[in-house]
Amino acid sequence: MGRILLIIAAVVAALVLLGPLVGFALSLLKWALIIGAVAVGVMLLSKWAKRT
């Protein structure tokens, strides 16, 4: 019984710690996608400006 409670407590603690880490990783991914989209837009705009 004690071992089961210890496993449940470890799983709950892991989920509590994992939540903010996953949120932080997704936030970094979001900003990377935004910066990448801006960089591609600037590159396409500069190519278009050189052509005209």
Residue, then its C-alpha position, 0 to 999 in steps of 0.5 A: m500500500g505504501r509503495i502504491l501511494l509513493i508511486i502515485a505521489a511521484v506521478v503527481a509531482a512529475l505532472v506538476l513539474l512537467g506542466p510549466l516546462v511544457g508551457f515554456a517549451l511551447s512558448l519558445l516554439k511559438w516565438a520561434l515560429i513568429i520570428g521565422a515567419v517575419a524573417v521569411g516575409v522580410m526575405l520575400l519582400s526584399k527579393w520582390a523589391k530588388r526585382t522591381 
